[in-house]
């Protein structure tokens, strides 16, 4: 093995286990052997990888950055070795996945848990965030994203799963009190429940009225919330009307706690994609999850 690769597995084991002792047990080595391997690695890199002054072993900033690279290198070596050995392409190993916060919990997570049940040798590490992620920098294998296709670098590839459908809805009690709007003009007079961001901005309603082009309609909000499920709760509580994705309110519409209004104003929302690192796309675990998501999440 190249000198540069010596100690990487030991370093990753210590970082993941959080202690030299736990890593030594995992690798079937002595504490002394693990400590010496880390010391040699730090000496070669001329960087301190662990902070040993705290009560708990913690990685330094340099160690954290190096850990992400090491995990990626070791996983790619494992894939290459299996391919050379002509092993059957059985999905296995750690699989880093990032999902949108609300859509991920409600829709993608059940699909991912079913995948984990089918592929017991795969160990998913799942995170939830709506922010832009750099798959290479963050060490992610596969992500699901709503929108954002124009921002992805050349190092990733993706599959389109379809577009959201956006509908207007309100609670039965709200409509009984305020009446059901029969036109766009009437709708705009109703109390609006809007999605808002931390900077104070709000998302406009997207209006596709007949043959007119899609328009962004800015409205005053009765209440503004920064979380999609909170929006749904406010609509169910009878505070007003909201434009929401069908995947978010499918159950409420089916059970009758929300009612779709002006179905002619239903419009296309943001696109949904599976995104993955090109350098890892031939790994059986990545290929299998992409195929599973494509079958499970396609709109």
N, C-alpha and C positions, 0 to 999 in steps of 0.2 A: 504494500500500500504506500502511496506517495506520502512523503513527510508532512505535507500540508494537511493530509486527512487524519493523521494520527491524533488521537485525543478528542476528535469531534463527537464521537458517540458518547464518550464519557462526559464531556461538557454538556451535551443535550440531556443526558440522564440526570445529572446534578441539577440543572436548571429546572427540569420538569418535576423532579422529586422534591426539590427545596432543601436538600441536605446531602452532605457527603455520605452519611451513614445509609440513608435510604437508597441512594444511587448505588453504593457498593453492594447492597443486598440484591438490587435489581440486576446488576451486572455480574454477580457472583465473584466480586473482588474484595480485597481488604480496603479498609478506610485509607490506609497508607498509600496503596496503589492508586486510588482515586485522587487523593490529594496531590501526589507527585505528578500525575497526568495533567491535572489542571494547572499546576505550577509551571510545568514545561510548556504548556500551551500559552500561558500568559507571558512567559519569558520570550517565546518565539514571536508573539504578536506585539510585545512591548505595550500591552494594555492590561489593566486590571479588569477581570471579568466579573468578579464577585466582591461584594462588600462584606468583609468578615468582621467588622466592628459592631454590627447590630446584633441583637439577640437572635434574630432569624437570618439565615443566609439569604441575601438578596443580590440580584444582578445589578451591576452598574449600567449606565446608559450604553456604554460600549458593549457590555455583555449582552444586553437586550437586543441591540442591533445585530450582533454576531450570531445570536441564537436563532433569529429568523432566517438568516442565510444558511446556517448549519442544518436546520430542519429541512429546508428546501433541498439542499445538496444530498443529504442522506436519503430522503424519500426518492429523489430521482435516481440515485445509485441503486436503490432497492428495485425500482421498476426496471432499470437496465439489466441488472443481474438476472431477474426472473425471465426477461425476454431472451437473454442469451442462453439460459438454461432450458428454454423451450417448455417452461412450466405452463400448465393450464392457466388462463387469465382469470384467476379467482380474485374478486375485489377484496382488498384487505388493507389494513394500516389506518393511520390517522387521516381524517378527511376534514379539512377546514372549510366551513360553509358560513356565509353571512347572508341574512335575510332582512327584508324591510320589517320595521318594528311591528306594525299592525297586520299587514298582509302576511308577513312571515308567521306570526303567532296563529292567525286564524286559518290560513290556507296552506302555506308551504310546510309548516311544521308537521301537521298530520301526515303529509306525504313523505316527509323525511323520516319520521318515526317508523312508518311502514317499511321504508327502504332499509333502515337499521335492523328491523326484525328479520327481513329477508336475507341480509348480508351480515351475519354475526361476526365475521372477521374484520369488519370495518368499524372504526371508532370515530364517530362524528364529533367534531368540536364546533358548536353552533353559536354564532353571535347574532345580535339583532341591532341594526342601526339603519337610519334613513339617510345618513350622510354619504358623500362620495367616498368610495374606497379604492385604494390602489392595490389590486390583487397581488402584484409582485412584492411591493413594499410591505404589505400587511401579511404576506405569507398565506393568502387564501387560495383554495383550489377552485371553488365554485361559488358564485353568488347569484341571487335572484334580485332583479331590479325593476322598478316601475319607472319608465322614462329613462333619459340620460344616455341614449345610444350615441349621441354626437360627441360625448366627452371621453369615450374609452380609447386607450392607446393601442398601438399596433401589436402590443404583446398579448392581447386577449382576443378571444373569439366569442361569438354569441349566437343564440337561436331566439327567434321571435316567436312568442306564444300567443299573440293576439293583443287586442286593445281592451281596456276597461270600457264598460258602458255606464254612463252617468245618468241618473234619473232624479227627478224632484219628488220629495215625499214629505208627509206630515202625519201626525197622529190623528186617530179618529176624533178624540176630544177637541183638538185644535180646530179641525175642520167643522165639527158640529157648532163650535162657538163662533168662528170667523168666516165660515163658508168656504166652499171649494172653488178656487179660481178657475175660470173658464177660458182665460186668454193670458198671453204673456204680459200684457198691460196690467191685468188684474193681479197676476202673480207678483209683479214688482211692488205692489202696495202692501204685501204681506210681510210679517216679521221674518227676517232672514237669520239663519244660524250658519255662521261662516267658520271656515278654517283659517287660523291666524298663525303667524310665525313670531319668533322671539324678537325680531326687529320692529314689530308693530304692523307689518303689512298683512293684508288678507288676500285670500285667493278669490278671484272673480268667478262669477257663474259663467259657464260656457253655454252659449245659446245658439242653437241651430233651428231656426224658425222657418219651416217650409223650404223653399228654394233659396232663401237668403244665405249668404256665406256665414260661416261660423264667426260668432262675435263674442268678445270678452265683456261681460256686463258687470261693472263694479256697482255694488249695492251697499247700503248701510246695514250693519249687523245689529240685530236685537241682542245677540250674544256672540262672542268670538272665542273659539277654543283651539288649542294647539295640539289636539290629539283626536284622531278620527273616531275612536270608540266613544269618546266624550261627546262628540257631535251627535252621534246616534242617540246617546242617553238624553241629550237636551231635546232632540226632536220627539223622542218617546214621551218625555215629560210635558209635551204640549207647548213648548216655548216658541215654536215657529216652523218654518219650512227650510229644508236644506237640499242641496244637490249633492248626492252621494253615489259612490260606486256600487253597482249591484252586488259584487262579492261581499261588500260590507254589510248590506241590509237584507240579503236574501232570506234569512230566517225570519226576520221581523215582518217582511212583506208576506211571507207564506203564512205566518201565524196571525197576522192581522193587527199587530201592534203598531205598524206603520202602513200607510196607504200611498201608492204611487199616484201622483197628480200630473195632469197634462202629459200623458205618455207620448204625444207627438213631439215633445221637446227633449225626449231622450236623445243623448248624443254620445259620440265617441270620446273617451278620455285618453289617458296616457297608455303607451305601449308597455307590455310586459316582456322581459327577456331573461334567459339564463345566460350567465357570462362565466367564462373560465379562462385560466391561463393556457396559452397555446403550448407552452413547454411541458405541460402536464396532461394534455388531452389524451395521450395514449395510455395513461395509467388505467387499469381496469376499474378501479374504484371511481375515478372521474367519469369515464365513459358510461358506467352503469348508472351513476346518479343523474347525469345529463339525460339519458334515455328515460329514466324513471320520472324525472321532473317534466320532461316533454309530454309524456303520456298522462301524467296526473294534473298538471297545471294549465294545459292548453285551453284557451278560452274559445 
